[in-house]
Amino acid sequence: MRLWVPAAERRPNPAPVNTDDRKAFLAGTVLWLVALVVVLVVAPGALIWTCVAGLVIGAIGLAWSIWRHRAQ
């Protein structure tokens, strides 16, 4: 196995894969919402803010992925 391949022998880079990140962000955001409901019922306290932060970050990621999908 060689660690370095000269530029003349290199294969071209593969084309980027089109993915749908919206599904992943939506699933993660829904899971954070479920976690928030469970924490509110079982043990209200500091864990609420962790779930809220997860919801906010998930919503931002979902908005970004929707914007990126529409831009394509």
NORJO-V247204 format. One record per residue. N is the residue number from 1. RES is the residue in one letter. PHI is phi in whole degrees, 0 to 359 (* if undefined). PSI is psi in radians with two decimals (NA if undefined). NEAR is the number of other ideal C-beta (glycine too) atoms within 10 Angstrom. Layout:
# NORJO-V247204
{{N;RES;PHI;PSI;NEAR} {N;RES;PHI;PSI;NEAR}}
This chain:
# NORJO-V247204
{{1;M;*;2.26;2} {2;R;266;2.52;6} {3;L;270;-0.34;4} {4;W;226;2.30;4} {5;V;242;2.20;9} {6;P;301;2.65;7} {7;A;302;-0.59;5} {8;A;292;-0.43;5} {9;E;263;-0.08;7} {10;R;284;2.51;8} {11;R;279;2.70;6} {12;P;293;2.68;5} {13;N;294;2.49;6} {14;P;289;2.74;6} {15;A;291;2.55;6} {16;P;296;2.58;6} {17;V;272;2.31;5} {18;N;278;2.16;7} {19;T;239;2.79;10} {20;D;249;1.57;9} {21;D;287;-0.26;14} {22;R;301;-0.69;16} {23;K;296;-0.71;11} {24;A;292;-0.78;14} {25;F;295;-0.68;20} {26;L;295;-0.77;16} {27;A;298;-0.77;11} {28;G;296;-0.72;16} {29;T;294;-0.70;19} {30;V;296;-0.70;12} {31;L;296;-0.67;14} {32;W;294;-0.62;20} {33;L;295;-0.75;14} {34;V;298;-0.75;11} {35;A;298;-0.67;16} {36;L;297;-0.77;18} {37;V;297;-0.76;11} {38;V;297;-0.77;12} {39;V;295;-0.69;18} {40;L;296;-0.62;13} {41;V;281;-0.78;8} {42;V;274;-0.95;9} {43;A;215;1.37;10} {44;P;296;2.43;9} {45;G;168;-2.52;9} {46;A;291;-0.39;8} {47;L;294;-0.34;15} {48;I;301;-0.74;14} {49;W;291;-0.50;11} {50;T;295;-0.77;13} {51;C;293;-0.69;19} {52;V;296;-0.74;13} {53;A;298;-0.71;11} {54;G;298;-0.70;17} {55;L;296;-0.77;18} {56;V;295;-0.82;12} {57;I;296;-0.70;14} {58;G;296;-0.70;20} {59;A;294;-0.69;14} {60;I;296;-0.78;12} {61;G;297;-0.69;17} {62;L;295;-0.77;18} {63;A;298;-0.74;12} {64;W;297;-0.76;13} {65;S;290;-0.60;18} {66;I;294;-0.77;14} {67;W;299;-0.76;9} {68;R;294;-0.66;11} {69;H;294;-0.69;13} {70;R;290;-0.49;7} {71;A;285;-0.30;6} {72;Q;284;NA;5}}
